[in-house]
């Protein structure tokens, strides 16, 4: 369980959660299907329209800046700074970096194109200056040393740029593209545009299985302007790759040769052997906190989840503890949470250099360690986090984990034919995630009705030989779908009644007044408890069955005896509805108010008036004399004009001019019980609309 200051929160939530845990099957079933693709979804999309004097020739500087910005976000912060001085580091600074690359070191501005050698020299110099001896540049082009010597003016060597090693690899192929991309390297493809000029793309994703023999699905970041989006933005080119003697990519209907490829690779991955923060303290005011443990076929996994809320943003933080999970002698290299609601991602973070992908496989947040990393080993933990618009509800669901694959794809091809390794070659890879119990964002059981009750007012009337408890209450449907007809059980100590409740649409309420009589012979009761239970018959299947009860109380005391008594008129019941008359274009509205005024005093209340205020429209109703322990009822219609705004407020005041002396009944009775109120909702028709 969570250690430190949140142990009390954990204990309380554990009690709440036990019911839900019991509902989780012993063997968790995954919500994720088989993994079918690999994707680097958080590459920035910069367009060659980003600067007024840029154009299609600027793909080299743009894609170099793109992979540098990716490493900045994944463990190498010095690779990108606030170049435009606006206080944040974002795509605008990546644009400025690309502009700097193209002006001088890559000579894009002067030449009108970027050579492979100038691209490599500028990128190597920039990275080596900020992280000396921490990166290598792998160059897939056997003729590159000659190009480098001719263009840069110095012989090519592994240390031609101090602080970074440059390595010549075989000609590029689909296998090496996939291998480098999956190893968390920054991959740039130089695709032939003419005999001397390449157009550059950043590698982004690929399908795991071939489309056809030697035909593969890939996509790349392209600096061409995406005209389907607002503002200036590059695009993702989803296309096909072919391995037939050489590496070709289909671009705008033409198969073009991949003439050059580079991979910018950290010498040691940040966090290797230390995949992330070991603890993620959950604050005392957290929205939710849960700890779940799952026994998988490969070992035991524990997940701590903490949910916090700030400014209508919900942040879900998961600390994944590898208790004993092992695959290929490594730990956990993939973790995912489903996103069934399709929530937009405000932010997502994870261990350094892990791939971060929202909305993948099929709909969720996932994190994947690079190829060659052993992930979260037994005894270690890592922290994963995402933020979504709130408020959300924390529900039990199944996440997914996977082990670490070995080197899946060969780096070379024989006679132009790509040989895909299989498990018979000693290579093992999980293609279907292992389910693990956890919690995450949800909206409960889905759209449903939800009835709640509220006690608005309680008055206790002493009668000749018993008390009458007059209760005004309402039932509200706070759910998202209608609730059919039901009932409400009203209980006061020693008695109770049932009130029929009509069908209620989302947000609608039903206000009623009823009386519960205390049996004869029972003396004063103070306090006397009152409760109203919505849907007491259990006919409505609700979102929440535990929020149906409204509470109240009242004092039933002896009537004061005095030499000279006095009256005490009050509104015993008040209800209102509306109707409309006329034809289209000449409709008028009126509110019909039903009133009962009772005199609980021991003297006659003479010439009783009630003033009604219906949405600012005043009307005085005359009730005449009311004898002790007697009630007079009236129905009053108040015209309110040709337009309405719901809900319509209705306020009733007995004896508005204070002409009746009610001083025998001090606060909270007497003069202090003379006002009551109601509201008229859109569905509160008095009768069918004309």
Secondary structure, 3 states (H helix, E strand, C coil): CCCHHHHHHHHHHHHHHHHHHHCCCCCCCCCCCECCEEECCCCCCCCCCCCCCCCHHHHHHHHHHHHHHHHHHCCCHHHCCCCCCCCCCCHHHHHHHHHHHHHHHCCHHHHCCCCHHHHHHHHHHHHHHHCCCCEEEEEECCCHHHHHHHHHCCCCCCCCCCCCEEEEECCCCHHHHHHHHHCCCEEEEEEECCCCCEEEEEEEEEECCCCECCEEEEEEEECCCCCCCCCCCCEEEEEEEEECCCEEEEECCEEEEEEEEEEEEECCCCCCCCCCCCCCCCCCCCCEEEEEEEEECCEEEEEEEEEEEECCEEEEEEEEEECCCCECCECEEEEEEECCCCCCEEEEECCCCCEEEECCCCCEEEEECCCCCCCECCCCEEEEEEEEECCCEEEEEEEEEEECCCCCCCCCCECCECCCCCHHHCCCCCCECEEEEEEEEECCCCCCECEEEEEEEEEEEECCCCEEEEEEEEEEECCCCCECCEEEEEEECCEEEEEEECCECCCCEEEEEEEEEECCCCCCEEEEEEEEEECCCCCCCECCCCCCEEEEEEEECCCCCCCCCCCCEEEEEEEEEEEEECCCCCCEEEEEEEEEEEECCCCCEEEEEEEEEECCEEEEEEEEEECCCCEEEEEEEEEEECCCCCCEEEEEEECCCCCCCCCCCCCCCHHHHCEEEEEECCCCECCCCC
